[in-house]
Amino acid sequence: MNKKTEWFASWFDTSYYHILYKHRDDTEAQEFIKNIVALLSINKQDNLLDLACGKGRHSIFLNKLGYNVVGADLSKNSINIAKKFENESLRFIEHDMRNPLQHKYNVILNLFTSFGFFEDDNEDIKILKNIKNGLKTDGIAIIDFMNSKKVINNLVPKEVQTIDGITFNLSRYVENGFVIKKINFEADGENHTYFEKVKCLDLTKINLYLDSVGFKIKHTFGNYQLDSFNENTSDRLILVLE
Ligand SMILES: C[S@@+](CC[C@H](N)C(=O)[O-])C[C@H]1O[C@@H](n2cnc3c(N)ncnc32)[C@H](O)[C@@H]1O
């Protein structure tokens, strides 16, 4: 499929995506960042990459904590918004994570389900390979993914949300191994339909991916408070890789 028409290249680049998710819990995201940097004793001199950073909410917070951060994302519009927050130790770049990284980092973060978007497993593996090759010696990667089993077991098939005057009709279903969210709404005089499609990756399959690129799991957590992972009850699947 042409890169321009892939669902993640179009939907995440719209202003409507940011409207739909404007109420997400940034306090919890910041607590997670505080918890993980404390647990891993990440040095203030380290270089961090927030891969698939969106508008940069984690990058900006990490930078406020004193870290040197690069945020990278495919979405031109998100990067343009994030760039307003740039300073000497915070930079944002447009980058497709399927392409190799140009620099090496001590820590690479991939947060809030920014993985598993691709039909072809080799593309998922390519991203992990790019992350591995983009790490300095003894570098670590942090992947914050959904807990597929819990998401599937608790799927809400239909939901309507009105935000900023836009009524979003959401349908959720599982098809061909992907959790799919169909997003339909009227805005700016047009009817729009977008999709989010995230692969139902479980720990067994992720382990196969990790083995193929030579990553080892250092920690597995099940939520932003860093409690241990339970496939039936955890909200998240958070992996620290080395
Ligand atoms: C669920 S959002 C999470 C954004 C951010 N991490 C956050 O927590 O706000 C997923 C992000 O992945 C980005 N993305 C999707 N495909 C990408 C790719 N191939 N390369 C880089 N970024 C990509 C999207 O543009 C979007 O910003």
The ligand as an SDF file (V2000), in Angstrom:
LIG
                    3D

 27 29  0  0  0  0  0  0  0  0999 V2000
   -1.0600    6.2090   19.6390 C   0  0  0  0  0  0  0  0  0  0  0  0
   -0.0750    7.5110   19.0320 S   0  0  0  0  0  0  0  0  0  0  0  0
    1.0100    7.7860   20.3950 C   0  0  0  0  0  0  0  0  0  0  0  0
    1.7640    9.0900   20.3230 C   0  0  0  0  0  0  0  0  0  0  0  0
    2.6410    9.4260   21.5310 C   0  0  0  0  0  0  0  0  0  0  0  0
    3.5920    8.3760   21.8410 N   0  0  0  0  0  0  0  0  0  0  0  0
    1.7680    9.7260   22.7390 C   0  0  0  0  0  0  0  0  0  0  0  0
    1.7760    8.9520   23.6950 O   0  0  0  0  0  0  0  0  0  0  0  0
    1.1010   10.7530   22.7260 O   0  0  0  0  0  0  0  0  0  0  0  0
    0.9170    6.6910   17.8400 C   0  0  0  0  0  0  0  0  0  0  0  0
    1.9250    7.5680   17.1160 C   0  0  0  0  0  0  0  0  0  0  0  0
    2.6950    6.7450   16.2270 O   0  0  0  0  0  0  0  0  0  0  0  0
    3.0330    7.5390   15.1030 C   0  0  0  0  0  0  0  0  0  0  0  0
    3.4230    6.6530   14.0070 N   0  0  0  0  0  0  0  0  0  0  0  0
    2.6350    5.7950   13.3180 C   0  0  0  0  0  0  0  0  0  0  0  0
    3.3470    5.1390   12.4000 N   0  0  0  0  0  0  0  0  0  0  0  0
    4.6140    5.6120   12.4880 C   0  0  0  0  0  0  0  0  0  0  0  0
    5.8080    5.3300   11.7860 C   0  0  0  0  0  0  0  0  0  0  0  0
    5.8190    4.4320   10.7960 N   0  0  0  0  0  0  0  0  0  0  0  0
    6.9320    5.9690   12.1500 N   0  0  0  0  0  0  0  0  0  0  0  0
    6.9040    6.8990   13.1430 C   0  0  0  0  0  0  0  0  0  0  0  0
    5.8030    7.2150   13.8380 N   0  0  0  0  0  0  0  0  0  0  0  0
    4.6690    6.5750   13.5140 C   0  0  0  0  0  0  0  0  0  0  0  0
    1.7590    8.3220   14.8400 C   0  0  0  0  0  0  0  0  0  0  0  0
    1.9510    9.4160   13.9800 O   0  0  0  0  0  0  0  0  0  0  0  0
    1.3240    8.6780   16.2600 C   0  0  0  0  0  0  0  0  0  0  0  0
    1.8330    9.9340   16.6510 O   0  0  0  0  0  0  0  0  0  0  0  0
  1  2  1  0
  2  3  1  0
  2 10  1  0
  3  4  1  0
  4  5  1  0
  5  6  1  0
  5  7  1  0
  7  8  2  0
  7  9  1  0
 10 11  1  0
 11 12  1  0
 11 26  1  0
 12 13  1  0
 13 14  1  0
 13 24  1  0
 14 15  1  0
 14 23  1  0
 15 16  2  0
 16 17  1  0
 17 18  1  0
 17 23  2  0
 18 19  1  0
 18 20  2  0
 20 21  1  0
 21 22  2  0
 22 23  1  0
 24 25  1  0
 24 26  1  0
 26 27  1  0
M  CHG  2   2   1   9  -1
M  END
$$$$
